[in-house]
Amino acid sequence: MRVSRLTDKSIKAYKSSSKDEDYTEAGGFGVRVRKTGAKSFYYRYRFKGKVRFMTLGVYDSTTLAEARDNYNQAYQLREKGFDPMVVAKEKKEAEQKHLEDELKNQVNESKARETKALTVSKLIDLYIENHAKTQKKTWHKDELVLRGDVIKAWGDRPATELEKSDLLILMQQIIKRGAPGQAQNVLEAVRAMYNWAVDTGGHLKATPFVKVKRATKKTKGDRALSEIEISVLWNELDEADLSDEIRRALKLTLVTIQRPGECIGIHKEDINGHWWTIPGEKSKNGMPHRIFLTNFALEIIGDLEPFDPITGERIALGYIFRCPNKKKEKPILEGSMGQAVRKNIKNGKLTVKKFTPHDLRRTGVTNLARLKIPKEWRERIVNHLPEELDAIYNLYEYDEEKEEANKKWEAELKRILNMD
């Protein structure tokens, strides 16, 4: 409907009907009254032969004066040969881009400030909590290494300021104190943490440790304790500077011939009579594993429901070798065993030639071979991955063979320890 001139009074008087109604002035400025009663301003015009309809605002939230001003600007653009709708769209896109650029700059500035303030100590916390604990079965090893040598050397330093030379110097310092294996552990943990911070964590732009090589030649472990060393070590463990948990975990490693990390992580729920089952999510190769526990092994593990010496009530155990912080339901860290062994060798409490907790497992396997236990049995006892044929088709559990072999090793170990 053509009108002479729109006023607030006339606009308020327009009522809704069964269809949308348009009220338009001579220049194309108008107001549309929708069936719902809503009213909006518009500019109807022709550009290059096509009718265009440009919304100028919603009545009430946009006043008549504001809408008319918007119309006048659009009209002037059209008179100059520009399509006002295209201009408005380009302006909106430019404003949106400017806003996005501003936000992006703010985010980048914020990230830059965070990155600059990110210390190695804070990065370790982020890596352990957000990655290692959820993605790595051996996360506790990373935590022990990073919260040990790494945090002592670099804890308060900004993570972005470390260079390749810093890692090389730290590794050489560790090697000089007689721990080349720990130097390699530091290399692997630091490299993994920085890779995560760049690739998935989004905390750093680059890592300086991509091409850092191991400081010592990798050697295949070949240490197995002799009978005399087994006897001496067993007796010295009782007098060494060790917690009762670590002492028993070391002995259990030798008796069961299982991985030190799996021994120290044993949980009450994993034990049923003489059988200890390591779930697939806890085992190194991802396969569930059953171990026959001899009487000797059960003695080392101890009572699964011991009496509290103060209350006289039964204690509900969880992890057999629980960490010293009783508020945390988790086992002692695997690396603590190695640290304790190195410390006691250094202070002379353990006099046997240098060894690692894993060497106790190797000692047990070596003796199983000496006792003529078949290789196939030995592989099942230590949970090594079988060859392809057995891995796919052989579902036999070898429980009887495991029990027989472990009992033979128990008898042999007691002979060595003069326990007969």
N, C-alpha and C positions, 0 to 999 in steps of 0.2 A: 504494500500500500504506500502510495506517494504522500508525503506530508510536507508542509512548508518549512517548519523548523521544530526540532525536538526540544522539549523542555522537561525539567524534572517533574513538573505537574502532569504533563501528558504521558510521560513514561510510567509514572506511578498509576495512572488511570488505565493503562493497557492491561487487559485481563487475558488469561489463558483460555484457549478453546480446544476443539477436538484436533487441531493441527497447529503446526508452527506458523506464526504470523510475523511478517517483516514490515517495518515502518521506516521508509527511506526518504532522505532529503534529496534535493536535486543533484548535489555533487557526489552522491553515492554513499554518504554517511548515514548509518541507520542503526536501529535496535531490533533484535529478534526476540520475540516472546514465544517460548517453547510451551508445549502442552503441559509440562510440569509446573509452569509458572515462572521458571528461571528466565532471566533477561540478560542478553549480552550485546555489546556494541560491535559493529562491523564496518568494513569499507568494501563496497562492491564496485569493481571497475573492470575495464577491458585493457588487456596488454597483449600486443601482437595478435589481435583478433580473438583472443580467448578471454572468457569471463573469469574473473578471479574473485575470491571471497576471503577477506583477511579479517580475522578476529582481533578486536582492539581492547577487549577487557570485559569482565563480568560486572554487571550493574550491582551497585552497593559497594563491592570491594573496589571498583573503579568508578570514580565520579563522572558525571556528564562532561565536566570541564576537562578532566584528564583524558577521557576518550576522544573529545573533540581535538585536543592538542595532538594526540596520537594520529588522528585522521589527517590533520593539517600537514604533519611531517610526511606521512605516507603519500599524500596528494602531491606535495612538492617533489618528492622523489620520482613519482610517475611522470610529472610534467617535464622533468629533466631527462627522461628516457630510461629510468631504472624501474625494475619491478620491485615494488616495496616489500612483497612477501619474500622474495629471494634475498633482498638486503637484510630483512629482519632475521631470516634463517642464518645467513652468514654471520651476522652480528652475534646471534645466540651461540653459534658454534665457536666463534672466536672467544666469547666470554667463558664458555664451558672449558675450552682448551686452556685459557689463562688460569682458570680456577684449578684445573687438573695439574697444570705446571706448578702452580703455587703449592698445592698439596704435595706433589712429588718432591719439590725442593725442600719442603718442610720435613718430609719423611727421610730424604737423603741426609739432610742436616742432622736430624735426630739420630739416624743410624751412624753417621760419622762421629757424633759425640759419644754414642754408646761404644762404637768400635775403639775410639781413642781411649775410653775409660775402661775397656775390657782388659782386666788383668789375666795373667795365666791362671791364677788361682780360681777366678770366676769362670774362666773357660773350662777348667777341669770339672767344676761343679755342673755346668751345663752339659758337657759331654757325657759324664757318668749317668746323670739323671735322665737325660733326654734321648740317649742313644745306647750306651754300653749296657745298661741294666736291662733294656728291652730287646736288644738285638744280639748280644754276645753271651754265650754260656760262660765264658771265662772273664766276665766283666770285672770280677773281684781282683783279678790279676792286674788289669789296667789300673784299677783304683789304687791298689797297693803301690804300684810303680809311680803313678802320677802324684799321689799324695805323699810319696816318700822323697826320692831323689829329685824329681822335677819341681815340686812345690818348694822344696828347700832352696833350690838354685834360682828359680825364676818367679816364685809365687807373686810378688808385688810388681813385677814388670808388666808393662802393657803387652798384650799378646801380639800386637802388630809390629813391635820393635825387635822381636827375636829374628836372628839371622842364622844361616847355615852354620856359621862358625861357632855360634853359641852351643848348638847341639854337639858338634864335633868335640869341643872343649869339655863339655860335661861327660861325654862318653869316655874320653881319655882319662879323666879324673876317676871314673868308676873302675876302669880297667887297671889303673895304677894301684887301687886298693885291693886288687885281686879278685874282681868280680866281672869278668868279661861277659858272662851270660846275662847279668843284670844290665850291662851296657846295651846289649842287643834288645832286651826288654824295653828299655827306655826309648830306644830308636823306634821300635814298632808302635809303642803306645803313643808317643808324641806325634809320629807321622799319621797314625789313625785319627787322632783327635783333631789335628789341623785339617786333614782331608775332609772330615765330617763338617768342621766349621765352615769350610769353603763350599763343599758340594751340596750339603743338605741342611746344615744349620743356618746358613745365611749370615753368619757372624763375622766372617772375614772375606776379603776379596781374593787373597792368594796365600799360598803356603810356601815358605822358604825351604821346606824339607823334602821336596820331591825326589831329588837325585842323591840324597845322602845314603851312602853305602855302609854296610856293617863294618865295624872297626876291627873285628877279628875274623879269621877264617872259620867257617862253620864246620864243626867236627861232629861226627856221629858218636853218640854216647856208647861207651864200651866198659863202663865201670860196674863190676859186680864184686860184692864183698866176699872175702874168703871166710872159711868156717871160723878161724880165729877172730877175724874182724867182726863177724856177726856176734860172737860170744862177748867180746870186749864192749862193743857198742851197746848191746842189750843191757849189760850191767851198768854202763856209764850213763845211759839215759835216765836211770833212776836217781842219779846224783847231779845231773846237769842242771843248768839254769834254764829250766823249761817249765811251762805251765803243765798241769796234769793232762789237760785236753790235748796239747800238742804232743806230749810224750806218748799218750795212748794212740793218737792218730798215726804217729810214725811206726809204732809197733804193729798197728792194724794193717798198715800198708805192706809191711814185710810178711805178715801172717796170711793175708788174703790175696796178695799179689795184684791188687787193684791200683788204679791211678790215685796218686796222692790227693788230687782235688776231689775225686769221688769219695774217697775214704773220709776226708775231713767234712764232707757235706752230707754224711749219712744221717738219716732222719728215722725216728722211732717208727713212723708209719711204713717205712720201707722194709722193716724186719718182721718176718712171720716165722717163728720157731727157729729152725736152723737155716732159713733162707733169707737172703737180702736181695731185694729187687731194685735195680737202678732204673727208673723210668727213662724212656727215650729222650725226653726233654732235658734230662740231667746228664746223660752219657755223652762222651766226646763224639762218638760217631752217629749219634741220633737213634741208636738201636737199643731197646730195652734189654737189660742184662740181669741174669740170676746168678748169684754167688752162694755156694754152700759155705755156711759159717761153722767151722769146727768148734769144739768146746773151748779150745784155746782162744779163738777169735771172740766168742761170746763172753769169755772172762774179761777180755780187754775192753769190750763194749760196756760191760757192767749191767747192773740192774736197770731195766727200762722203766721201772716205777719205784725209785728209791724212796726211803723214808727221809723226811725233813728232820735233821738232828735237833731242831728247836721245838717244832710243833708235834713231831712224831707222826705226822700225816704223810700219805703218799704224795710224791711230787709228780706232776704231769710233765714228762719230758717231751721235747720236740726234737730239736737237733741234738745229737749225742755230744758233739763237740761245739757247743754254743760259744759265740763271741763273748768277751768279758763284759760288754755292755748289756746287762740283763734286760734293759728296756727294749732291745732290738731282737726280734725273732729271726736270727740268721746265724749261720755257722761261722767259725773262725775263717779268715781269708786264707786261701790256698798258699799264697806267697809267704804267709807267716811261718809255715813249716820250714821253708828254705832259709828264711832270715834267721830263725832260731838255730838251725843247724850251723850256718856260717858263723854266727856269734859264738857258739860254744866250741867250735873248732878253733876259732881265733883266740878265745880266752883259755884254751887248754882243757876245758871240761870234757870235751870229746877228743880222744887221742888217735882215733883211726884216721887213715889217710882221707883227704878231702873227698866228700861224696855229696850227692843231692838226694832228696826224698825219692825221686824217680829211680835212682840207682837201687833202692830197696826193692822196688818192683822188678827191676832187671835181675837182681840177685835171686828172687824167688823163681822167675821163669828159667834162669840158668840151672837152678837146682832141680826143677821139674824135668828138664831135659836129662840131667845127670841120673835122675831116678827112672829114666826110660819111659816117661810119660809121653805118649804119641803126640806128634806135632799138632794133629787135628784137635786133640783134647786141649792142648796148651792154648791154642788160638781161641777156643771157646771160653776157656777159663779167664783169659785176659780181655775178652771181647774185642778181638781184632776182626776187621771185616773179612769174611770168607771170600774165596775166589768166586767168580761169576756163577759157575754151575751151582755151588752150594747156596750162594746168596739168593738164587731164584727158586730152586727146587727143594733144597734140604731144609725141612721145617723141624727136624728132630732137635730136642732141647739139650741133650747131653747131660741131663741132671745126674744120672747114675755115675757117669764118667767124671763129672766135676766133683762129686762127693768122694769118690774113690781117690782121685788125685790129690784133693785138698787134705784128706786124712793122711795120705802118705807124706805130704809135705809137713803136716803137723808133727808126725812122728819123727821125721828127719830133723826138723827144727828143734824139737825137744831134746833129741840126742846131742845136737850141736851145743845146746844151752845146758847140757847136763841136768835135765829135768826128769830123766827116767827114774 
